[in-house]
Amino acid sequence: MSLPQSVLFCCDHNAVRSPMAEGMMKRFYGTECYVQSAGVHNDIEIDGFAVAVCAELGIELARHRARSFDEMNNWGDDLSAFDLIVALSPASQRHALELTRLYHLKVEYWPVLDPTGLGETREAKLQAYRLTRDQIRERMLARFGPATVEGEDGA
């Protein structure tokens, strides 16, 4: 399987699913692929449960700053420069398709559970976030092949 040169992961707020995917992609494939993430909105900061469950895999998300598609554009990130956009929510898929109708790039939709609001206890919430993390990891490894960073098996 060939790795694209650049991937943008997107979801609703760039606070849970897309930062998880960005962190995992960087961890599993190193610098072989340029990776960013964005949300339709950026009205909330990185989710603490997302930080916690990614830390279990040695992926650091605490310094992640949420950003929207609009901010990417304002900061000079050209969406047409990405080879692939992976949407992790229906709203982000619609937004990505709208933004890319003028560009020749591929948009994929990976239906991934939104864990926010699930679970009554801390442990139940963590389990929901782990499920989301693991769904993203499985899709990523199936799509891009085994992790290429030495010592990283994606487990």
Summary of the structure (lengths in Angstrom):
residues: 155
radius of gyration: 14.6
end to end distance: 19.1
largest distance: 45.4
contacts: 491
relative contact order: 0.21
helix: 43%
strand: 14%
